[in-house]
Amino acid sequence: MFASRLTVNSNPSSPWTLVVLPVCFALSGFAGIVYQIAWTRQFALVFGTTEAAVTLVLAAYMAGLGLGAWLVQRVLPFIERPVLAYATLELTIGASAVVLVPALITASDWLLRSLSGHHAAPPGTDQLAWIPFVYAGGAFAAVAIPTLCMGATLPLLTRQLVESDRQTGHRVGLLFTFNTLGAVGGALAGIYWLLPNLGLTRTVWSAAAMNVLAAALSMTVAGHTPRRRAGFSAAWAAASRASFSHPPAPVWVLLLMFISGGVALFHEVLWTRLLSHVLGSSLHAFGLMLACFLGNFKTNILDKLVHFETA
């Protein structure tokens, strides 16, 4: 139903736009994974255990991505300048990661120590039964703003680049490929170069600089990208309303996707734990696991999306 309502845009994107925006999304993917590694390190210092930090950062990160994509879908048909909105989100991600996230992590640390009697070491779950809920609340609250913005970026760029239903598979696949490659590079650079040489704070600043660079590059083409006119927006709005009022058939596919996502995240945590015994560092194990997981995901799953074309 969604594809049948899309119309061809009378002002197609230029070839240069098809180069710049995927590069921007690669920079965004690089920054996002560097943040994930840095946040894991920061929360490990608060929680006193890297395993808890890995689990909660992964959960909070993925929750923010999913919720951000879902929320932007509600207003996506009415955004006439998706590239400008994307640039704004990139700047918001960088600013919140530099200012807001560290402040909220510090607040979580203060709250945790206050509730546990200001002990020198973080309390364990064997001491206080409610500690896991404080851990989870702190992690989800701290990374909420940047991850929500990250989740909204792919729908916005798709809104700009997909001008007809037949382009959906190729152009979404192009964006996703560049984003995944950037994320793999960010995982490897984060654990092997940025953190060892720059430290935690400057690593976060470096990732924020990638967000700023992505915003600046996207702005170079923002003035030359076609405005999404009312007719095109109406088609997206009709399809969006239909997608929310009638779930895709068969419905059980959604349950399978839900289970598949849960199993994948379970394996990420498990593999991080196993690799840490080999590498001797849970943080290095986490970064290497992310690089291998994302690279393998791109190779085995994304290629099917790139070659998909709507009949």
Short mmCIF file of the C-alpha atoms (twelve columns), coordinates in Angstrom:
data_MODEL
# 
_entry.id   MODEL 
# 
loop_
_atom_site.group_PDB 
_atom_site.id 
_atom_site.type_symbol 
_atom_site.label_atom_id 
_atom_site.label_alt_id 
_atom_site.label_comp_id 
_atom_site.label_asym_id 
_atom_site.label_seq_id 
_atom_site.Cartn_x 
_atom_site.Cartn_y 
_atom_site.Cartn_z 
_atom_site.pdbx_PDB_model_num 
ATOM 1   C CA . MET A 1   0.000  0.000   0.000   1 
ATOM 2   C CA . PHE A 2   2.824  2.367   0.897   1 
ATOM 3   C CA . ALA A 3   4.702  1.871   -2.360  1 
ATOM 4   C CA . SER A 4   1.631  2.300   -4.491  1 
ATOM 5   C CA . ARG A 5   1.034  5.756   -3.079  1 
ATOM 6   C CA . LEU A 6   4.484  7.140   -3.714  1 
ATOM 7   C CA . THR A 7   4.815  9.417   -6.708  1 
ATOM 8   C CA . VAL A 8   7.845  10.355  -8.735  1 
ATOM 9   C CA . ASN A 9   9.296  13.696  -7.724  1 
ATOM 10  C CA . SER A 10  9.429  16.242  -10.497 1 
ATOM 11  C CA . ASN A 11  12.785 17.546  -9.212  1 
ATOM 12  C CA . PRO A 12  15.048 14.523  -8.720  1 
ATOM 13  C CA . SER A 13  18.105 14.648  -6.506  1 
ATOM 14  C CA . SER A 14  21.375 15.520  -8.233  1 
ATOM 15  C CA . PRO A 15  24.188 12.952  -8.539  1 
ATOM 16  C CA . TRP A 16  26.278 15.068  -6.169  1 
ATOM 17  C CA . THR A 17  23.554 14.789  -3.532  1 
ATOM 18  C CA . LEU A 18  23.670 11.005  -3.920  1 
ATOM 19  C CA . VAL A 19  27.377 11.182  -3.063  1 
ATOM 20  C CA . VAL A 20  27.344 13.733  -0.238  1 
ATOM 21  C CA . LEU A 21  24.439 12.435  1.840   1 
ATOM 22  C CA . PRO A 22  25.737 8.837   2.095   1 
ATOM 23  C CA . VAL A 23  29.143 10.225  3.122   1 
ATOM 24  C CA . CYS A 24  27.400 12.314  5.778   1 
ATOM 25  C CA . PHE A 25  25.615 9.220   7.001   1 
ATOM 26  C CA . ALA A 26  28.939 7.368   7.177   1 
ATOM 27  C CA . LEU A 27  30.306 10.117  9.424   1 
ATOM 28  C CA . SER A 28  27.144 9.854   11.500  1 
ATOM 29  C CA . GLY A 29  27.628 6.095   11.866  1 
ATOM 30  C CA . PHE A 30  31.273 6.601   12.867  1 
ATOM 31  C CA . ALA A 31  30.295 9.080   15.568  1 
ATOM 32  C CA . GLY A 32  27.406 6.975   16.841  1 
ATOM 33  C CA . ILE A 33  29.553 3.920   17.556  1 
ATOM 34  C CA . VAL A 34  32.322 5.996   19.113  1 
ATOM 35  C CA . TYR A 35  29.691 7.446   21.453  1 
ATOM 36  C CA . GLN A 36  28.461 3.956   22.283  1 
ATOM 37  C CA . ILE A 37  31.964 2.842   23.263  1 
ATOM 38  C CA . ALA A 38  32.643 6.031   25.222  1 
ATOM 39  C CA . TRP A 39  29.313 5.812   27.054  1 
ATOM 40  C CA . THR A 40  30.056 2.204   27.959  1 
ATOM 41  C CA . ARG A 41  33.339 3.304   29.506  1 
ATOM 42  C CA . GLN A 42  31.681 6.179   31.372  1 
ATOM 43  C CA . PHE A 43  28.904 4.005   32.769  1 
ATOM 44  C CA . ALA A 44  31.389 1.279   33.707  1 
ATOM 45  C CA . LEU A 45  33.035 3.822   36.009  1 
ATOM 46  C CA . VAL A 46  29.633 4.582   37.558  1 
ATOM 47  C CA . PHE A 47  28.325 1.028   37.837  1 
ATOM 48  C CA . GLY A 48  31.637 -0.556  38.748  1 
ATOM 49  C CA . THR A 49  31.198 -3.280  36.120  1 
ATOM 50  C CA . THR A 50  31.664 -3.201  32.364  1 
ATOM 51  C CA . GLU A 51  29.171 -6.045  31.809  1 
ATOM 52  C CA . ALA A 52  26.290 -4.019  33.231  1 
ATOM 53  C CA . ALA A 53  27.410 -0.966  31.252  1 
ATOM 54  C CA . VAL A 54  27.568 -2.935  27.978  1 
ATOM 55  C CA . THR A 55  24.108 -4.396  28.489  1 
ATOM 56  C CA . LEU A 56  22.385 -1.163  29.465  1 
ATOM 57  C CA . VAL A 57  24.104 1.041   26.904  1 
ATOM 58  C CA . LEU A 58  23.175 -1.412  24.141  1 
ATOM 59  C CA . ALA A 59  19.570 -1.528  25.337  1 
ATOM 60  C CA . ALA A 60  19.272 2.240   25.748  1 
ATOM 61  C CA . TYR A 61  21.002 2.907   22.424  1 
ATOM 62  C CA . MET A 62  18.736 0.598   20.434  1 
ATOM 63  C CA . ALA A 63  15.631 1.812   22.251  1 
ATOM 64  C CA . GLY A 64  16.482 5.399   21.353  1 
ATOM 65  C CA . LEU A 65  17.107 4.537   17.703  1 
ATOM 66  C CA . GLY A 66  13.807 2.706   17.378  1 
ATOM 67  C CA . LEU A 67  11.771 5.321   19.203  1 
ATOM 68  C CA . GLY A 68  13.374 8.157   17.255  1 
ATOM 69  C CA . ALA A 69  12.521 6.520   13.930  1 
ATOM 70  C CA . TRP A 70  8.964  5.863   15.078  1 
ATOM 71  C CA . LEU A 71  8.422  9.421   16.313  1 
ATOM 72  C CA . VAL A 72  9.776  11.139  13.207  1 
ATOM 73  C CA . GLN A 73  7.502  8.983   11.041  1 
ATOM 74  C CA . ARG A 74  4.569  10.932  12.478  1 
ATOM 75  C CA . VAL A 75  5.809  14.265  11.121  1 
ATOM 76  C CA . LEU A 76  7.898  13.064  8.187   1 
ATOM 77  C CA . PRO A 77  5.256  13.810  5.505   1 
ATOM 78  C CA . PHE A 78  5.185  17.469  6.528   1 
ATOM 79  C CA . ILE A 79  8.949  18.121  6.464   1 
ATOM 80  C CA . GLU A 80  9.698  19.988  3.243   1 
ATOM 81  C CA . ARG A 81  13.463 20.317  3.842   1 
ATOM 82  C CA . PRO A 82  14.646 16.903  5.091   1 
ATOM 83  C CA . VAL A 83  18.339 17.699  4.594   1 
ATOM 84  C CA . LEU A 84  18.078 20.850  6.691   1 
ATOM 85  C CA . ALA A 85  16.285 18.870  9.404   1 
ATOM 86  C CA . TYR A 86  18.994 16.210  9.209   1 
ATOM 87  C CA . ALA A 87  21.751 18.807  9.667   1 
ATOM 88  C CA . THR A 88  19.923 20.200  12.696  1 
ATOM 89  C CA . LEU A 89  19.717 16.743  14.235  1 
ATOM 90  C CA . GLU A 90  23.417 16.110  13.670  1 
ATOM 91  C CA . LEU A 91  24.278 19.317  15.518  1 
ATOM 92  C CA . THR A 92  21.867 18.352  18.298  1 
ATOM 93  C CA . ILE A 93  23.501 14.925  18.622  1 
ATOM 94  C CA . GLY A 94  26.954 16.443  18.940  1 
ATOM 95  C CA . ALA A 95  25.899 19.117  21.422  1 
ATOM 96  C CA . SER A 96  23.945 16.729  23.630  1 
ATOM 97  C CA . ALA A 97  26.764 14.161  23.624  1 
ATOM 98  C CA . VAL A 98  29.297 16.768  24.742  1 
ATOM 99  C CA . VAL A 99  27.173 18.604  27.299  1 
ATOM 100 C CA . LEU A 100 24.031 16.725  28.280  1 
ATOM 101 C CA . VAL A 101 25.157 13.092  28.445  1 
ATOM 102 C CA . PRO A 102 28.180 13.683  30.748  1 
ATOM 103 C CA . ALA A 103 26.027 15.831  33.031  1 
ATOM 104 C CA . LEU A 104 23.353 13.136  33.286  1 
ATOM 105 C CA . ILE A 105 25.951 10.423  33.861  1 
ATOM 106 C CA . THR A 106 27.399 12.507  36.692  1 
ATOM 107 C CA . ALA A 107 23.877 12.974  38.075  1 
ATOM 108 C CA . SER A 108 23.306 9.213   37.891  1 
ATOM 109 C CA . ASP A 109 26.525 8.633   39.799  1 
ATOM 110 C CA . TRP A 110 25.493 11.134  42.461  1 
ATOM 111 C CA . LEU A 111 22.015 9.615   42.785  1 
ATOM 112 C CA . LEU A 112 23.393 6.105   43.011  1 
ATOM 113 C CA . ARG A 113 25.854 7.013   45.752  1 
ATOM 114 C CA . SER A 114 23.245 9.055   47.623  1 
ATOM 115 C CA . LEU A 115 20.773 6.189   47.680  1 
ATOM 116 C CA . SER A 116 23.462 3.740   48.780  1 
ATOM 117 C CA . GLY A 117 24.796 5.858   51.641  1 
ATOM 118 C CA . HIS A 118 27.713 7.572   49.851  1 
ATOM 119 C CA . HIS A 119 29.957 4.521   49.884  1 
ATOM 120 C CA . ALA A 120 33.271 4.791   48.039  1 
ATOM 121 C CA . ALA A 121 32.509 1.865   45.733  1 
ATOM 122 C CA . PRO A 122 29.305 1.484   43.694  1 
ATOM 123 C CA . PRO A 123 26.866 -0.918  45.371  1 
ATOM 124 C CA . GLY A 124 26.243 -4.302  43.780  1 
ATOM 125 C CA . THR A 125 22.962 -6.004  43.021  1 
ATOM 126 C CA . ASP A 126 23.682 -8.461  45.837  1 
ATOM 127 C CA . GLN A 127 23.582 -5.565  48.304  1 
ATOM 128 C CA . LEU A 128 20.503 -3.661  47.130  1 
ATOM 129 C CA . ALA A 129 17.763 -5.271  45.036  1 
ATOM 130 C CA . TRP A 130 16.667 -1.987  43.428  1 
ATOM 131 C CA . ILE A 131 20.111 -1.115  42.075  1 
ATOM 132 C CA . PRO A 132 19.451 -2.582  38.570  1 
ATOM 133 C CA . PHE A 133 16.480 -0.237  38.186  1 
ATOM 134 C CA . VAL A 134 18.654 2.764   39.078  1 
ATOM 135 C CA . TYR A 135 21.267 1.569   36.597  1 
ATOM 136 C CA . ALA A 136 18.683 1.187   33.836  1 
ATOM 137 C CA . GLY A 137 16.983 4.501   34.545  1 
ATOM 138 C CA . GLY A 138 20.281 6.366   34.530  1 
ATOM 139 C CA . ALA A 139 21.450 4.809   31.269  1 
ATOM 140 C CA . PHE A 140 18.179 5.324   29.408  1 
ATOM 141 C CA . ALA A 141 17.785 8.921   30.609  1 
ATOM 142 C CA . ALA A 142 21.395 9.896   29.868  1 
ATOM 143 C CA . VAL A 143 21.478 8.817   26.211  1 
ATOM 144 C CA . ALA A 144 17.835 9.510   25.347  1 
ATOM 145 C CA . ILE A 145 18.256 12.798  23.451  1 
ATOM 146 C CA . PRO A 146 21.194 11.868  21.175  1 
ATOM 147 C CA . THR A 147 19.852 8.392   20.380  1 
ATOM 148 C CA . LEU A 148 16.378 9.707   19.580  1 
ATOM 149 C CA . CYS A 149 17.979 12.134  17.142  1 
ATOM 150 C CA . MET A 150 20.125 9.355   15.653  1 
ATOM 151 C CA . GLY A 151 17.046 7.241   15.063  1 
ATOM 152 C CA . ALA A 152 15.370 10.050  13.133  1 
ATOM 153 C CA . THR A 153 18.250 10.612  10.697  1 
ATOM 154 C CA . LEU A 154 17.706 7.619   8.393   1 
ATOM 155 C CA . PRO A 155 13.996 8.359   7.776   1 
ATOM 156 C CA . LEU A 156 14.876 11.980  6.987   1 
ATOM 157 C CA . LEU A 157 17.541 11.095  4.444   1 
ATOM 158 C CA . THR A 158 15.268 8.455   2.956   1 
ATOM 159 C CA . ARG A 159 12.575 11.103  2.611   1 
ATOM 160 C CA . GLN A 160 15.014 13.206  0.595   1 
ATOM 161 C CA . LEU A 161 16.589 10.546  -1.626  1 
ATOM 162 C CA . VAL A 162 13.702 8.162   -2.332  1 
ATOM 163 C CA . GLU A 163 11.679 9.814   -5.076  1 
ATOM 164 C CA . SER A 164 9.737  6.778   -6.294  1 
ATOM 165 C CA . ASP A 165 8.858  3.356   -4.961  1 
ATOM 166 C CA . ARG A 166 11.331 1.634   -7.301  1 
ATOM 167 C CA . GLN A 167 14.258 3.491   -5.698  1 
ATOM 168 C CA . THR A 168 13.486 2.346   -2.160  1 
ATOM 169 C CA . GLY A 169 15.677 -0.759  -1.999  1 
ATOM 170 C CA . HIS A 170 18.717 0.719   -3.739  1 
ATOM 171 C CA . ARG A 171 18.846 4.120   -2.056  1 
ATOM 172 C CA . VAL A 172 17.967 2.963   1.468   1 
ATOM 173 C CA . GLY A 173 20.550 0.237   0.993   1 
ATOM 174 C CA . LEU A 174 23.107 2.827   -0.123  1 
ATOM 175 C CA . LEU A 175 22.522 4.921   2.995   1 
ATOM 176 C CA . PHE A 176 22.579 1.908   5.279   1 
ATOM 177 C CA . THR A 177 25.772 0.568   3.694   1 
ATOM 178 C CA . PHE A 178 27.677 3.807   4.225   1 
ATOM 179 C CA . ASN A 179 26.334 4.155   7.761   1 
ATOM 180 C CA . THR A 180 27.360 0.600   8.620   1 
ATOM 181 C CA . LEU A 181 30.845 1.023   7.150   1 
ATOM 182 C CA . GLY A 182 31.256 4.236   9.120   1 
ATOM 183 C CA . ALA A 183 30.135 2.441   12.278  1 
ATOM 184 C CA . VAL A 184 32.683 -0.351  11.731  1 
ATOM 185 C CA . GLY A 185 35.402 2.271   11.311  1 
ATOM 186 C CA . GLY A 186 34.217 4.054   14.446  1 
ATOM 187 C CA . ALA A 187 34.319 0.872   16.510  1 
ATOM 188 C CA . LEU A 188 37.884 0.049   15.474  1 
ATOM 189 C CA . ALA A 189 39.140 3.635   15.724  1 
ATOM 190 C CA . GLY A 190 37.474 4.104   19.088  1 
ATOM 191 C CA . ILE A 191 39.151 1.198   20.859  1 
ATOM 192 C CA . TYR A 192 42.520 1.187   19.094  1 
ATOM 193 C CA . TRP A 193 43.285 4.866   18.539  1 
ATOM 194 C CA . LEU A 194 40.872 7.451   19.976  1 
ATOM 195 C CA . LEU A 195 40.514 6.228   23.560  1 
ATOM 196 C CA . PRO A 196 44.165 5.177   24.035  1 
ATOM 197 C CA . ASN A 197 45.566 8.413   22.572  1 
ATOM 198 C CA . LEU A 198 42.971 11.078  23.320  1 
ATOM 199 C CA . GLY A 199 41.270 9.870   26.479  1 
ATOM 200 C CA . LEU A 200 37.563 9.680   27.202  1 
ATOM 201 C CA . THR A 201 36.567 13.346  27.016  1 
ATOM 202 C CA . ARG A 202 38.466 14.147  23.823  1 
ATOM 203 C CA . THR A 203 37.140 10.983  22.219  1 
ATOM 204 C CA . VAL A 204 33.613 12.264  22.747  1 
ATOM 205 C CA . TRP A 205 34.639 15.649  21.339  1 
ATOM 206 C CA . SER A 206 36.105 13.920  18.289  1 
ATOM 207 C CA . ALA A 207 32.835 12.105  17.673  1 
ATOM 208 C CA . ALA A 208 30.953 15.379  18.058  1 
ATOM 209 C CA . ALA A 209 33.271 16.923  15.472  1 
ATOM 210 C CA . MET A 210 32.138 14.179  13.062  1 
ATOM 211 C CA . ASN A 211 28.539 15.204  13.680  1 
ATOM 212 C CA . VAL A 212 29.413 18.834  12.967  1 
ATOM 213 C CA . LEU A 213 31.258 17.813  9.795   1 
ATOM 214 C CA . ALA A 214 28.265 15.744  8.662   1 
ATOM 215 C CA . ALA A 215 25.973 18.714  9.279   1 
ATOM 216 C CA . ALA A 216 28.288 21.072  7.380   1 
ATOM 217 C CA . LEU A 217 28.580 18.722  4.397   1 
ATOM 218 C CA . SER A 218 24.842 18.195  4.237   1 
ATOM 219 C CA . MET A 219 24.269 21.947  4.285   1 
ATOM 220 C CA . THR A 220 26.374 22.279  1.129   1 
ATOM 221 C CA . VAL A 221 23.657 20.425  -0.769  1 
ATOM 222 C CA . ALA A 222 20.637 21.526  1.291   1 
ATOM 223 C CA . GLY A 223 20.036 24.578  -0.875  1 
ATOM 224 C CA . HIS A 224 20.203 22.515  -4.058  1 
ATOM 225 C CA . THR A 225 17.949 19.643  -2.992  1 
ATOM 226 C CA . PRO A 226 14.347 19.730  -4.184  1 
ATOM 227 C CA . ARG A 227 11.714 20.833  -1.703  1 
ATOM 228 C CA . ARG A 228 9.224  18.096  -0.942  1 
ATOM 229 C CA . ARG A 229 6.013  19.640  -2.212  1 
ATOM 230 C CA . ALA A 230 2.507  19.164  -0.852  1 
ATOM 231 C CA . GLY A 231 1.520  16.531  -3.404  1 
ATOM 232 C CA . PHE A 232 4.420  14.298  -2.466  1 
ATOM 233 C CA . SER A 233 3.788  14.919  1.231   1 
ATOM 234 C CA . ALA A 234 0.135  13.968  0.834   1 
ATOM 235 C CA . ALA A 235 1.160  10.606  -0.593  1 
ATOM 236 C CA . TRP A 236 3.503  9.987   2.315   1 
ATOM 237 C CA . ALA A 237 0.828  11.096  4.789   1 
ATOM 238 C CA . ALA A 238 -1.754 8.711   3.354   1 
ATOM 239 C CA . ALA A 239 0.692  5.820   3.396   1 
ATOM 240 C CA . SER A 240 1.807  6.703   6.919   1 
ATOM 241 C CA . ARG A 241 -1.761 6.733   8.225   1 
ATOM 242 C CA . ALA A 242 -2.403 3.385   6.582   1 
ATOM 243 C CA . SER A 243 0.744  1.862   8.047   1 
ATOM 244 C CA . PHE A 244 -0.239 2.850   11.584  1 
ATOM 245 C CA . SER A 245 -3.898 1.841   11.306  1 
ATOM 246 C CA . HIS A 246 -3.279 -1.534  9.629   1 
ATOM 247 C CA . PRO A 247 -0.222 -3.595  10.623  1 
ATOM 248 C CA . PRO A 248 1.559  -5.437  7.820   1 
ATOM 249 C CA . ALA A 249 0.387  -8.905  6.964   1 
ATOM 250 C CA . PRO A 250 1.142  -11.488 8.106   1 
ATOM 251 C CA . VAL A 251 1.306  -9.962  11.604  1 
ATOM 252 C CA . TRP A 252 3.421  -12.795 12.978  1 
ATOM 253 C CA . VAL A 253 6.373  -11.428 10.972  1 
ATOM 254 C CA . LEU A 254 6.597  -8.571  13.491  1 
ATOM 255 C CA . LEU A 255 6.867  -11.082 16.331  1 
ATOM 256 C CA . LEU A 256 9.674  -12.882 14.515  1 
ATOM 257 C CA . MET A 257 11.519 -9.588  13.999  1 
ATOM 258 C CA . PHE A 258 11.067 -8.768  17.691  1 
ATOM 259 C CA . ILE A 259 12.510 -12.120 18.753  1 
ATOM 260 C CA . SER A 260 15.325 -11.861 16.206  1 
ATOM 261 C CA . GLY A 261 16.350 -8.458  17.540  1 
ATOM 262 C CA . GLY A 262 16.357 -9.725  21.112  1 
ATOM 263 C CA . VAL A 263 18.481 -12.744 20.224  1 
ATOM 264 C CA . ALA A 264 20.946 -10.539 18.310  1 
ATOM 265 C CA . LEU A 265 21.451 -8.216  21.291  1 
ATOM 266 C CA . PHE A 266 21.762 -11.218 23.608  1 
ATOM 267 C CA . HIS A 267 24.555 -12.553 21.425  1 
ATOM 268 C CA . GLU A 268 26.299 -9.173  21.409  1 
ATOM 269 C CA . VAL A 269 26.465 -9.195  25.205  1 
ATOM 270 C CA . LEU A 270 27.525 -12.843 25.295  1 
ATOM 271 C CA . TRP A 271 30.230 -12.401 22.655  1 
ATOM 272 C CA . THR A 272 31.583 -9.359  24.478  1 
ATOM 273 C CA . ARG A 273 31.905 -11.443 27.620  1 
ATOM 274 C CA . LEU A 274 33.630 -14.292 25.785  1 
ATOM 275 C CA . LEU A 275 36.039 -12.009 23.894  1 
ATOM 276 C CA . SER A 276 36.997 -10.227 27.106  1 
ATOM 277 C CA . HIS A 277 38.566 -13.476 28.360  1 
ATOM 278 C CA . VAL A 278 40.765 -13.557 25.253  1 
ATOM 279 C CA . LEU A 279 41.597 -9.852  24.937  1 
ATOM 280 C CA . GLY A 280 41.801 -9.120  28.645  1 
ATOM 281 C CA . SER A 281 39.688 -5.971  28.314  1 
ATOM 282 C CA . SER A 282 35.904 -5.819  28.261  1 
ATOM 283 C CA . LEU A 283 35.936 -2.468  26.458  1 
ATOM 284 C CA . HIS A 284 38.205 -3.743  23.680  1 
ATOM 285 C CA . ALA A 285 36.057 -6.843  23.443  1 
ATOM 286 C CA . PHE A 286 32.948 -4.681  23.124  1 
ATOM 287 C CA . GLY A 287 34.411 -2.535  20.357  1 
ATOM 288 C CA . LEU A 288 35.770 -5.507  18.416  1 
ATOM 289 C CA . MET A 289 32.456 -7.339  18.776  1 
ATOM 290 C CA . LEU A 290 30.604 -4.311  17.394  1 
ATOM 291 C CA . ALA A 291 32.956 -4.057  14.411  1 
ATOM 292 C CA . CYS A 292 32.605 -7.764  13.556  1 
ATOM 293 C CA . PHE A 293 28.853 -7.819  14.179  1 
ATOM 294 C CA . LEU A 294 28.144 -4.779  12.029  1 
ATOM 295 C CA . GLY A 295 30.484 -5.885  9.266   1 
ATOM 296 C CA . ASN A 296 28.892 -9.326  9.115   1 
ATOM 297 C CA . PHE A 297 25.400 -7.825  9.235   1 
ATOM 298 C CA . LYS A 298 26.194 -5.633  6.262   1 
ATOM 299 C CA . THR A 299 27.596 -8.544  4.251   1 
ATOM 300 C CA . ASN A 300 24.817 -11.052 4.865   1 
ATOM 301 C CA . ILE A 301 21.666 -8.972  5.263   1 
ATOM 302 C CA . LEU A 302 22.153 -5.601  3.614   1 
ATOM 303 C CA . ASP A 303 23.059 -6.961  0.188   1 
ATOM 304 C CA . LYS A 304 19.534 -8.346  -0.116  1 
ATOM 305 C CA . LEU A 305 18.110 -4.888  0.571   1 
ATOM 306 C CA . VAL A 306 20.349 -3.183  -1.978  1 
ATOM 307 C CA . HIS A 307 19.224 -5.496  -4.757  1 
ATOM 308 C CA . PHE A 308 15.559 -5.369  -3.840  1 
ATOM 309 C CA . GLU A 309 13.371 -3.464  -6.268  1 
ATOM 310 C CA . THR A 310 9.619  -3.059  -6.029  1 
ATOM 311 C CA . ALA A 311 7.817  -4.643  -8.924  1 
# 
